[in-house]
């Protein structure tokens, strides 16, 4: 088949699980995270890759996709279409989340911004909002960079996806390594050099990482009239 990949970002294939380990400096070379290029996909697989190209609209009747890339807008025809857009990080609606010291980790450019901020601004403290996989890996990475780290988790324990005893053990082990864990409280606001928590307390935060969850990317699917399930996401 003649295959085309449309990718909104600048990279087509990268080791997203490795992003925290570049920030911790366990991985020193950024190039080790980049697995394939558009040229590599073409030469190895015969797949055409359009990076920095966003899919704007699906015309299901005519079987075509409207895209916008570096050279402007165009329609791409298809016989079969795969939506593989994943999700987007949730940004909690609290004051100050648009501050320049507030980050998320989702893509290589996100990683680059965090690394540059640490190198140039040299923050002494970090607050990680969210105690899931990415939040805990980033807490470890920030601690490895010498920051005083606090993990804030709204649920009663970190790593709530696991059985309760494991979340408790992980929290204890993190505290043994100097990472403070504040469970049962949420992020209420970001101020200059600190965050305010839902219990009214304040924690030093030269850097804030938001890692509070992911929402499926549905804008294209909804506009195209695709069926949604009981939870309001794509029926599969």
C-alpha positions in Angstrom: 0.0 0.0 0.0 1.0 3.6 -0.5 1.2 4.9 3.1 1.4 8.5 4.3 1.9 9.6 8.0 0.7 13.0 9.0 2.5 14.3 12.1 1.8 17.6 13.7 5.1 17.8 15.6 8.7 18.0 14.2 9.5 14.3 15.0 8.1 11.1 13.6 9.5 8.5 15.9 11.2 9.0 19.2 11.6 7.2 22.5 9.0 9.0 24.6 9.7 6.7 27.6 13.3 8.0 27.6 12.4 11.7 27.9 12.7 11.8 31.7 16.1 10.1 31.5 17.5 12.8 29.3 16.5 15.4 31.9 18.1 13.3 34.7 21.2 13.0 32.4 21.1 9.2 32.5 20.8 9.7 28.7 23.4 12.3 27.7 22.8 12.5 23.9 19.5 13.8 22.7 20.1 12.0 19.4 19.7 8.6 21.2 16.0 9.4 21.7 15.3 10.0 18.0 14.7 6.6 16.4 13.7 7.4 12.9 13.5 10.4 10.5 11.1 11.0 7.6 14.0 10.1 5.3 14.6 6.8 7.2 10.9 5.9 7.0 10.9 6.5 3.3 14.1 4.5 2.5 13.4 1.6 4.9 9.7 1.2 4.7 8.6 3.2 1.6 6.4 5.3 3.9 5.9 9.0 3.2 6.1 11.1 6.4 4.8 14.7 6.6 6.1 16.3 9.8 5.0 19.7 11.1 1.8 19.0 9.3 -1.6 19.1 11.1 -4.7 17.2 10.0 -7.5 19.8 10.1 -10.6 18.1 8.7 -11.9 14.7 7.6 -14.2 14.5 4.5 -15.4 11.0 5.0 -17.7 11.1 2.0 -15.0 12.0 -0.4 -12.3 10.1 1.5 -9.8 12.9 2.0 -8.1 14.8 4.8 -7.4 18.5 4.8 -3.9 19.1 6.2 -1.8 22.2 6.9 2.0 22.1 6.6 5.0 24.2 5.9 3.8 24.7 2.3 0.2 25.6 3.2 -3.0 23.6 3.0 -3.8 20.6 0.9 -6.2 17.7 0.6 -4.9 14.1 0.8 -6.9 11.3 -0.6 -7.2 7.9 1.1 -8.8 4.5 0.7 -8.4 3.7 4.4 -7.7 6.1 7.3 -6.2 5.3 10.7 -6.6 7.9 13.5 -3.7 7.4 15.9 -3.7 10.7 17.6 -3.4 9.5 21.2 -4.2 12.2 23.8 -3.2 15.5 25.2 -2.0 16.3 28.8 -4.7 17.7 31.0 -4.0 21.3 32.2 -5.8 21.9 35.6 -7.8 25.2 35.6 -5.9 26.9 38.4 -4.3 30.4 38.5 -0.8 30.6 37.2 -0.5 27.5 35.1 0.5 29.6 32.1 3.6 30.9 34.0 7.0 30.4 32.2 8.2 28.0 34.9 5.3 25.6 34.5 5.8 22.7 32.1 4.4 19.4 30.9 6.4 16.5 29.5 4.8 15.0 26.4 7.1 15.6 23.4 10.8 16.2 22.6 10.2 19.9 22.4 8.7 19.8 25.9 11.8 18.0 27.1 14.0 20.6 25.5 12.2 23.4 27.2 12.5 21.8 30.6 16.2 21.0 30.1 17.0 24.6 28.9 15.1 26.1 31.9 17.1 24.0 34.4 20.4 24.8 32.7 19.7 28.5 32.4 17.5 29.4 35.4 19.0 26.9 37.8 15.9 26.5 40.0 16.5 25.1 43.4 13.1 23.4 43.9 10.5 21.6 41.8 6.9 20.6 42.4 5.4 17.7 40.4 1.6 17.8 40.3 0.6 14.2 39.8 2.0 10.9 41.2 1.6 8.6 38.2 4.3 7.1 36.0 5.5 10.3 34.3 5.2 12.4 37.5 7.3 9.9 39.5 9.9 9.5 36.8 10.3 13.2 36.6 10.5 13.6 40.3 13.4 11.2 40.2 15.0 13.1 37.3 14.7 16.5 39.1 16.2 15.0 42.3 19.1 13.7 40.2 19.6 17.3 39.0 19.9 18.5 42.5 16.5 20.1 42.9 14.4 19.8 46.1 11.4 17.9 44.9 7.8 17.7 46.2 5.2 15.4 44.6 1.6 16.6 45.0 -1.0 13.9 44.5 -4.8 14.5 44.8 -5.5 10.9 45.6 -4.6 9.2 48.9 -1.3 7.8 47.6 1.1 8.0 44.6 0.8 5.4 41.8 -2.9 4.9 42.4 -3.1 2.6 39.4 -1.4 0.0 41.5 -2.7 -1.9 44.5 -2.6 0.4 47.6 0.3 -1.3 49.4 2.6 -0.7 46.4 1.7 3.0 46.2 2.5 3.3 49.9 5.8 1.5 49.4 6.7 3.7 46.5 5.9 6.9 48.5 8.0 5.7 51.4 10.9 4.9 49.2 10.8 8.3 47.5 10.7 10.1 50.8 13.8 8.0 51.9 15.6 9.5 48.9 14.6 13.1 49.9 11.5 13.6 47.7 8.6 15.0 49.6 5.2 13.4 48.9 2.0 15.3 49.7 -0.9 13.0 49.1 -4.6 13.9 49.4 -4.1 17.5 48.3 -4.3 19.2 44.9 -2.7 22.1 43.2 -4.7 25.3 43.8 -2.4 27.9 42.2 1.1 28.8 41.0 2.8 31.9 42.3 6.2 33.4 42.0 8.6 30.8 43.4 5.9 28.6 45.0 2.7 26.8 44.6 -0.4 26.9 46.8 -2.1 23.6 47.6 -5.8 22.9 48.2 -5.3 22.8 52.0 -3.9 26.3 52.0 -0.3 25.4 52.4 2.5 26.6 50.2 5.5 24.8 48.8 8.6 26.2 47.2 8.6 25.7 43.4 11.2 27.2 41.1 9.8 24.8 38.5 6.4 23.1 38.2 5.6 20.0 36.2 2.0 19.2 35.4 1.4 15.5 35.2 -2.3 15.1 36.2 -3.6 12.9 33.4 -4.4 12.7 29.7 -7.5 13.3 27.6 -8.1 11.6 24.2 -7.6 13.8 21.2 -11.2 13.9 19.7 -11.5 17.1 17.8 -11.1 15.6 14.3 -13.3 12.6 15.2 -16.1 14.6 16.6 -16.1 17.0 13.6 -16.2 14.0 11.3 -19.2 12.6 13.1 -17.5 9.4 14.3 -19.4 7.3 16.9 -18.7 8.0 20.5 -19.1 5.6 23.3 -20.8 5.9 26.8 -17.7 7.7 28.2 -17.9 10.4 25.5 -14.8 9.1 23.7 -14.4 7.0 20.5 -16.4 3.8 20.4 -14.1 0.9 19.7 
